[in-house]
Amino acid sequence: MSTLQEHLETGVTTVARCWVVVRRDGTTYGFTDHDCALSFEGMEFKADAGMTASAIIAATGLSVDNSEALGALSDAAITEADIQAGRFDGAEVKAWLVNWADVDMRVLRFAGTIGELRRMGGAFHAELRGLTENLNQSQGRVYQTPCSAILGDETCQFDLEADGFFTEVVVETFEDDRRFKFEDMIGFEPAWFERGRIRVLSGAAEGLVGVIKRDRFVGTVREIEIWEAFRALIEVGDVVRLEAGCDKRAATCRAKFDNLLNFQGFIDIPGDDWLVSTPASSGQNGGGSLRRDDLV
């Protein structure tokens, strides 16, 4: 920082800005507003990607730092199809001020994520949100009866690669942008995948993930419906992965997944009726366990 500051104080500078964008699927892009490519920290920052950014607004206190990034849509860098598919939603962004004559003289000016992303006239317009944006999100556990974990995460610890809890199938029929239909897919109970995930493994929508709303049989046909349509084209012949769903109940955690030890809900919370109840002269009033009958 000190050497870059000394360089800036000379009044005649050779500085440029560099950005790195890391999508949630791990794909990484590097850009610079210099007229030649730059390299540091194992990354190449391309000069021909047509990306620029406005000044970063750094606030004191807990206010959210923000900036904007502008650029041209191209097949070589950020494409309209990838933006439409949501592949850049929530991507991580870092921005440096760099002495292009000596890239060791640099300072990180911004770290955050992409917020709102718009397309217009063959270009994109991305809102960049600083790290303090995370303070607007709920933190910690919620005191509630249902499980607060996501199936397979670090608190749930269930292995989604276990036999019987996923399958990879070829798309046979796809209707109304949200319904998949499979003939003779009878190896799983009805509603087995309900509230689970569907991950696209091939085709234009490869890497995209949807949440399953309904899993049912209509005659001999298994119908899988997702909550929200994929933002990229799904075609017959694409391969998808279906993962078992969880309704967040303790009984399901025990019976379906045999994972009750990692259940992240509070099954002994009294219900609303108990909270507003008054003393009674009859019935059991021994102060015993309020554990629900379905877990006994």
N, C-alpha and C positions, 0 to 999 in steps of 0.2 A: 504493500500500500504506500509506503513512504517513497519508494522510487518512482512510482506512478505519479504521486502527488508532486514530486520535484519536477517531473517531466511536464506536468500540467502548468506549473508555475513559470515555466520558461516562456509561455505565451505562444510558442510555435510548436504545435503538437502533431503527432501522427497517431491519432486514436480512432478506433472504430468500435462498434457494438456487435456482440455475438450472442446468439441464442441457441439453446439446445431444447428440443421438444421430445419428451419420452412418452409415447402412448401407453395406455394400460396393458396392451398386449406385448410391450417391450420394444416395439419398433422405435428407432431413434433417428431424429433429424437434426442437422446442424446448419445454421444460417449466419451470415454476416452482412453488414451494409458496406463493407470494404469492397474494392473492385477486384481483389484477388482472394482466393481461398486461404483460410488460416487454419492452423492445427495446434491444439494443446489439450491436455488431459485425455489423450487417446481419442479425441474426436476431430473430425474434419468439418469445418464450417464453410459451407459453399457460398460463393459470391453471386451465383447466377440464379438463385431461387426466387428473387423478386420479393423478399420479405423486408419490411421496415417496421419500426415501432415508434410510438410517440414517447414523450418524456415520462419517466416513472415518477409517480407521486408517492413519496414516502411520508407517512404520517407518524406523529408521535402518539404515545399511549396505545390504546387497543383499536384504533381506527384501522380499517382495511386498506393496505397499500394496493394500488391498482395501476394498470397501464393498458395500452392497446397495441395489438400487432396487426399489421396490414400486409397483404401479399397477393400475388397473382396465382390463380389456380393453374396447375400444369401437370402433365403426366409424370414429369421427372421428380416432383416434390409433393406438394399437398394437392390432392385431386378432389374434384367435386364429389365423386362417388364415395370417397372415404369420409368426407364431411357429412354427406347425406346419411351414411351408414352409422354415424356416431362414433367413429373410431378415434376421433380427437377429443371427445367429451371427457373432461376431467384429466387431460394429459398434463404431466409435470413440465414446468418451464423454468429455465434458469437463464439469466441475462448477465453478461459481463461487459465492462468497459475495458478495452484492450489497446495497448500500444502495438499497432500492427508491425512496427519495425522491430519490436522485441516483445513477443507474446508472454514472456515471463513477467512482464510489467502489466498486471491486470487486477481488477477488483470485481467481485461478484456484487452486482447492483440489485438483483431481483431474484427471488425464488418463490414459486407459487404454482398455480394451476390455471388451465384454460376454463373460463366460465362460459358466457354466452358466445356462440360462434355463428356468424351470419355470412351468407353468400350474396353477392350482388355484382352484376356486370362483369362476370369472369374473374372476380376477385373474392377474397375472404376478409372478414373483419372479426378479430378475436379479442374478447375481453380477458385480460390477465388478472387473476386474483391472488393477492399475497397470502403468506402463511397465516396471518391473523384471521383470515376467512374461516379457518378451522374452529375458531372460538365461537362462531355462530352455530356450530353443530352441538347437538346433545352429547354429553360425555358421561361415562360411568354406566353402571347397571341400573335397570329399572326394577323397582319392587313390584312384581306382578306374578300372577299365577303361571301364565304361559312362559315357555323357554325364550330367552332373549338372544340365544346363539343362532348363527346361521349354520345349517347342516354342513358338517365337514370342516368348519373353521377351527382356529386354535383352541377355543374354549369347548366346543363340541367334541372335537378329536375323533369323530367317526370317519372311518376310511371309506370314501366313496368309490374306491377301486375294488371293494370287496365284491365277490361273486354274488349275483342276484340283485344288486342295487344300481346297476346301470346296463345299458345296452346300446350298441351302435347299429343303426339301421339305415337303409337307403330310402329316400323319399319316394313314395309310390304315387300319392295324390296330395295336392296342396290346393286348398280352396279358400277364397275370401281373405287371403293374406294372413290368416290366423289359424286355419285348421289343417292338420296333417291326418291322413287316413292310411292305415296299414291293414292289409289282409292277413288273417291267420297269425297275428301276433298275440299268442295266448300263453306265453311263458310267465306272465306276471298277472297278479290279481287286478281286478278293476280298481281304478283310482290309485294304483300303486305309484304313479308318477305325478299325481295331482299335488300342486304346490312345489314341485321339483323344478329342475332346470333342463332346458334343451339347448345344446351347444352345436353350432354348425361347424362341421369339420372339413367341408370342401365346397367349392363353388364361389360365386360372387360374394356371398355373405359369410365366408369362412372366418371363424373367430368370434362371431357375434353370439350372444347368449340371450335367451328369452326365459320367462317364467311361465310355467304351465298352469293354466287356470282350471282345465277340466280334462280328465282321463276316463273315458267310458267306452263301452261296447255298444255299437248299433248293429245288431245282428251278429255277423262274424267279423265285422270291421271294427278295428280299434281306432277311436277318434281322439286325437290329442289337440287341444285348443290352447293357445297362448293368450296372455292378457293383452299384449301390445304387438302389433305387426312388426316384423323385422324391417329395418330401414335399408335393406339391400335385397336384390332379387334372389328368391328361392326357386329352384327348378327341380323337376323330377330327375332323379339320379344323384342329387346331392346326398352326402352322408351326414347324418346328425347323431348326436349322442343324447340319450334320455337318461336323466338321473332321478332316483327315487325322491319323493317329496315328504315333507314332515309338517304336521299340523300344529306343532309346538306343545302338544299335550304330554304330560308325564306318562300316561298310559301307553301312548304311541311310542314314546322313547323307549319304554321297557319292552313292549311286545314286538314292535317292528324292528327296532335297531339294537335291542339289548344293550342300551347305553345310559341307563338311568343314573349311574354314578356321575356322569358328566352333565346331567340335566341342569340348565341354568335358570330355571324358574323357581318360585317359592310356593310349593304345593300346599302348604299349611296356612296360607292367608285366609282368614275368615271371609265369607261372602258378604254381600250387602245386606242380606236378610239377617245375618247374625249381628252385624254392626248396629242395626236399629232395633234389635229384639229387646224385650223386657223380661225380667225374672218371671218364671212360671212356677206354679205350685205342684205341677205334676211332670212326669217325664224324667229323663236322666239329667241331673244337675250336679254331677260329681266332679266337675272340673277336669274330665278326662280329655283324651286326644280328640282333636277336631279333624283328623286325617280323613280325606274323602274315601268313600266306600270302594271306589273303582281301583284304589291302589292297595287295598288291604290283601 
